[in-house]
Amino acid sequence: MKVIIPLAGYGKRLRPQTWSKPKPLINVAGKPMLGHILDIFAPMEEVEDVVFIVGWLGEQIEEYVGANYRFRSHYVVQEELKGQAHALHLAREHLTGPCVILFVDTYFEADLSQLGTIDADVVAFVKEVEDPRRFGVVVEEAGRVVRIIEKPEGFEHRKVVVGLYYVREGRDLASAIEYLLAHEIQTKGEYYLADAFQVMIDRGAHCVSRPVSVWEDCGTPDTVLGTNRYLLEHGHARTIETVNTVLVPPVHIADGAHIENAVIGPYATVAAGAVVRNALVRDAIIEEGARVENILLEGSLVGRDASLCGTFRRVNVGDDTTIV
């Protein structure tokens, strides 16, 4: 089985964090979001290859994966951002046999152990939500998905596709994408994967949905903090020795962080090499090498090697930023 991960976007909603690092490498509960996703697949013996479709700062993705994982990895560059289906078209030589396709701006928990035994050509993993209009939704009849609608205008269908799919034969998806491109079938100016799956369904493919138990978004600063909170509550908290400091769980404090005269937590992540002194930090992520002093910090993202000093701040500052 192949795992194909498109991650070539600029991550504009997460700027300034993504000016100097790709969105999947933002630290959430002690490791990049990409790491949390790859950890799901690392123990699966049936995973043979992982294909990364990279773009903006893609060399950082390759460096991170190479340093931390032993997958047989392939890298495809998407220079023009024409949509999800276009990204997979660039990786079409890898679209053969069973394939999992996933997007790393979400964290999920689902049972993947039975994928190879599901009698379906396509499995779309879904979560029911109150407002589906920002997402793609499935329309089902008699237990089969008969239509996938990208960004619906109404509320009739609430099962949202979470950015995780299984395809029994990747070549069928590649053929559907080629049809999209040849006929310029776009949604809101982009070639969407949902439209490619619709082509497969119209051709007779058997498509079903399966639920995920957890779906946490990582597309905006607020949702990154929300995912950080969830992961800290579910097994990703850790502490180290600190100096004259109160730790309010759950928190994740990496080895090599220095914390002195502070109150940390709840829901704080502090990366290696960061210095926190004379501060109260809660519901925040402080990246590697950052310095936070004489401040009350809440609901904030602090980039690598940034420096903050002041009274009360709710901030989103990128790497190498200084605020005094």
Secondary structure, 3 states (H helix, E strand, C coil): CEEEEEECCCCHHHCCHHHCCCHHHCEECCEEHHHHHHHHHCCCCCCCEEEEEECCCHHHHHHHHHHHCCCEEEEEECCCCCCHHHHHHHCHHHCCCCEEEECCCEEEECCCCCHHHCCCCEEEEEEECCCCCCCEEEEEECCEEEEEEECCCCCCCCEEEEEEEEECCHHHHHHHHHHHHHHCCCECCECCHHHHHHHHHHCCCCEEEEECCEEEECCCHHHHHHHHHHHHHCCCCECCCCECCEECCCEEECCCCEEEEEEECCCEEECCCCEEEEEEEEEEEECCCCEEEEEEEEEEEECCCCEEECCEECCEECCCCEEC
